[in-house]
Amino acid sequence: MILTDVGQQIFDLFRDLGEPGMFVAIAIVIWLDGAAFPTIPEAWLLFIWNAHPDPSFSFGSTLVLVATLASVAGTLSLYSAVKLTGLPKRVQKAMSGYTNWLVVNDERLLVLNRFAPLIPYTGAFIAANNWNIRKATIYLFGSALLKFSAWVTVFAVLRENLVGNLSPWISLALVVIVITASTIVSLTYRKKRKGVPRNDLGSGANLQ
């Protein structure tokens, strides 16, 4: 509820600016998702899409690009903050150990994490694991672009082919289903991995 209120306040603040205001609002909300706390970007992307009276291809393309850049910027903001202030050795060791416990434990995990959340506060994990920031940025950008493009395409197709007010509700239901499914997949994976002894993981080097 608090996150919903924060997002709503941001959109209300820029609502009167029209399309530019929509882009600024979604950029802030998605930046917060990457830098500070989860804001459910997919739901706000849907909100922006349906708030437009007649979204065009250029509007959708711009929306995807803004969302992608904001997502990457949020993650890199957290990464920079952690690099600047540092992490307690105990925390860094725990984060690094958790990442090494996963089957995919290098920068490629950022792509997987985009669709099945395995690591929270992604920027902090990038810093804790000393991943290559250039490679990480490429993976972050590519996966975000793919994900947001897919969502906007789905929203556009549903809006075009469904009558009346069905499109927003079905789109929202789809968002909820996908987020729930990805969360279940993530939790199930973590539960299964708990049964694998760490010395049997073969160390990440064999998987990279």
C-alpha positions in Angstrom: 0.0 0.0 0.0 2.8 2.4 0.8 4.6 1.7 -2.5 1.3 2.2 -4.3 0.8 5.6 -2.6 4.3 6.7 -3.4 3.9 5.8 -7.1 0.5 7.5 -7.2 1.9 10.6 -5.7 4.7 10.7 -8.3 2.3 10.3 -11.2 -0.1 12.9 -9.7 2.8 15.3 -9.5 3.6 15.1 -13.2 0.1 14.3 -14.6 -0.5 17.8 -15.9 2.6 17.7 -18.1 1.0 15.3 -20.6 3.2 12.7 -22.3 6.5 14.2 -21.0 5.1 14.0 -17.5 4.2 10.4 -18.0 7.7 9.6 -19.1 9.3 11.5 -16.1 6.9 9.7 -13.7 7.6 6.2 -15.0 11.4 7.0 -15.0 11.3 8.0 -11.3 9.2 5.0 -10.3 11.4 2.5 -12.1 14.6 4.2 -10.9 13.3 3.7 -7.4 12.7 0.0 -8.1 16.3 -0.4 -9.1 17.9 1.9 -6.5 15.9 1.6 -3.4 12.8 -0.6 -3.1 10.5 -2.7 -5.3 7.8 -0.7 -7.0 6.4 -3.3 -9.4 7.4 -1.6 -12.7 5.1 -3.8 -14.8 2.0 -2.5 -13.1 3.1 1.1 -13.5 4.0 0.5 -17.1 0.4 -0.8 -17.6 -1.0 2.3 -15.8 0.9 4.7 -18.1 -0.1 2.7 -21.2 -3.8 2.8 -20.3 -3.7 6.4 -19.1 -2.9 7.5 -22.6 -6.0 8.1 -24.7 -4.5 6.8 -27.9 -1.0 5.3 -27.5 1.0 5.2 -30.7 4.0 3.1 -31.8 6.3 6.0 -31.0 4.8 6.5 -27.6 5.2 2.8 -26.8 8.8 2.8 -28.1 9.7 5.8 -26.0 8.0 4.3 -23.0 10.1 1.1 -23.3 13.3 3.1 -23.8 12.6 5.3 -20.8 11.7 2.4 -18.6 14.9 0.5 -19.7 17.2 3.4 -19.1 15.6 4.2 -15.7 15.9 0.5 -14.6 19.6 0.4 -15.6 20.2 3.8 -13.9 18.6 2.7 -10.7 20.7 -0.4 -10.5 23.9 1.5 -11.3 23.0 4.2 -8.7 22.8 1.5 -6.0 26.0 -0.1 -7.3 27.8 3.3 -7.2 26.6 4.0 -3.7 27.8 0.6 -2.4 31.1 1.1 -4.2 31.5 4.5 -2.6 30.6 3.6 0.9 31.6 -0.1 0.9 29.9 -3.0 2.6 30.8 -4.7 5.9 33.0 -7.7 5.2 30.5 -10.0 6.7 27.7 -8.8 4.5 29.9 -8.8 1.4 31.0 -12.4 2.1 27.4 -13.5 2.7 26.2 -11.9 -0.6 29.1 -13.3 -2.5 28.6 -16.8 -1.0 24.9 -16.7 -1.9 25.7 -15.8 -5.5 28.2 -18.6 -5.7 25.6 -21.0 -4.4 23.5 -20.4 -7.5 24.0 -22.4 -10.7 24.5 -19.2 -12.7 26.8 -17.0 -10.6 28.4 -14.4 -12.9 27.0 -11.4 -14.8 24.6 -13.7 -16.7 22.6 -14.0 -13.5 21.4 -10.4 -14.1 19.4 -11.7 -17.1 17.9 -14.5 -15.2 17.1 -12.2 -12.3 15.1 -10.0 -14.6 12.5 -12.7 -15.1 12.8 -14.8 -11.9 14.0 -12.7 -9.0 16.8 -14.5 -7.3 18.8 -11.5 -6.0 17.3 -8.4 -4.5 19.1 -5.0 -4.6 20.9 -6.0 -7.7 23.4 -3.1 -7.8 24.7 -4.1 -4.3 25.2 -7.7 -5.6 27.2 -6.5 -8.6 29.4 -4.5 -6.3 29.8 -7.3 -3.7 30.8 -9.8 -6.4 33.1 -7.3 -8.2 31.4 -8.2 -11.5 32.6 -6.4 -14.7 30.5 -3.3 -14.7 30.5 -2.9 -18.5 29.4 -6.5 -19.0 26.8 -6.1 -16.2 25.4 -2.9 -17.8 25.0 -4.7 -21.2 23.1 -7.5 -19.6 21.0 -5.1 -17.5 20.1 -3.0 -20.6 19.4 -6.0 -22.9 17.2 -7.9 -20.4 15.3 -4.8 -19.4 14.7 -3.8 -23.1 13.4 -7.3 -23.8 11.2 -7.4 -20.8 9.6 -4.0 -21.2 9.2 -4.5 -24.9 7.3 -7.7 -24.4 5.0 -6.1 -21.8 4.2 -3.1 -24.0 3.5 -5.4 -26.9 1.1 -7.5 -24.9 -0.6 -4.4 -23.6 -1.0 -3.0 -27.1 -2.3 -6.3 -28.5 -4.9 -6.6 -25.7 -6.0 -3.0 -26.1 -6.4 -3.4 -29.8 -8.4 -6.6 -29.7 -10.5 -6.4 -26.6 -13.7 -4.4 -26.3 -14.6 -1.9 -23.6 -12.8 -1.9 -20.3 -11.7 -5.5 -20.5 -8.1 -4.7 -21.7 -6.8 -3.0 -18.6 -8.2 -5.7 -16.3 -7.0 -8.6 -18.3 -3.6 -6.9 -18.7 -3.4 -6.4 -14.9 -4.4 -10.0 -14.3 -1.6 -11.1 -16.6 0.9 -8.9 -14.8 -0.2 -10.4 -11.4 0.0 -14.0 -12.9 3.5 -13.5 -14.4 4.9 -11.8 -11.2 3.4 -14.5 -9.0 4.7 -17.3 -11.3 8.2 -15.8 -11.4 8.2 -15.5 -7.6 7.1 -19.1 -7.2 9.8 -20.2 -9.6 12.4 -18.2 -7.7 11.3 -19.6 -4.3 11.2 -23.2 -5.6 14.6 -22.9 -7.1 16.1 -21.6 -3.8 14.4 -24.4 -1.9 15.8 -27.0 -4.2 19.3 -25.5 -4.0 19.2 -25.6 -0.2 19.5 -29.4 -0.6 22.7 -29.2 -2.6 25.9 -29.2 -0.5 28.0 -26.2 -1.3 31.1 -28.3 -1.9 29.1 -30.1 -4.6 28.3 -27.0 -6.5 31.6 -27.3 -8.4 32.4 -23.7 -7.7 31.2 -21.1 -10.1 34.3 -21.3 -12.3 33.1 -24.5 -13.9 29.8 -23.0 -14.8 31.1 -19.8 -16.4 
